[in-house]
Structures are given as structure tokens and as C-alpha cells.
Amino acid sequence: MHSTTEFISNPDKEETVVVHTARFDGLLDHNAELRATQQFGDKDMRHVANIPGIVIEEYCLRRGVSWREFFQDTKHIKAICNDPAFAYFRVAPGKV
């Protein structure tokens, strides 16, 4: 994975825009392969998803949730894993 952070300032408006980008080439193909070959473990130790940090960051920003809250409250992890918009990050089938 390759990620960058860019700060774009506009002195005329006295503002700065922070742009985060990330490339996770091959991750979706890897997840599809794990799904197809059912390599996601058993019910006691199931590999549910591979979610890049930048996706979690966007979720937190949109919901007004801190990183700490995201990882402390399982409802956030369940919400992101069960959201159809993030289905390609899922490895194991079914609802979390």
C-alpha cells in the first residue's frame, strides 16, 4: 500500500486543504481470492475483512467518531463490514 498526504494552501482565502490518498493495488483481488477459496478461518477465529486505514479514517470523519471510539465500540466495525458500499473489502460471507 502506498499513501500520501498533501497540504494545499490558498493564501487568498486563508485556508488549507488536506488531501489523503492511498493505493492498495491488488487488495480487492486478494480478498476475492480468499472468498473464492474460502480461506477465512472458522467461526472462532474468522478473517472477516481487509479494510485499509484510509477507509476507516473516512468513515470516522463522516460519522464524527474518533479512532479510539471506532476500535472500542464494535458497532462501528460491524457497520463498516456490513455496509454494501464496502463489500469488496469483505473476505468472509454473511453478516458480522
Secondary structure by P-SEA (a helix, b strand, c coil): cbbbbbbbbcccccbbbbbbbbbbcaaaaaaaaaaaacccccccccccccccaaaaaaaaaaacccaaaaaacaaaaaaaaacccccccccccccc
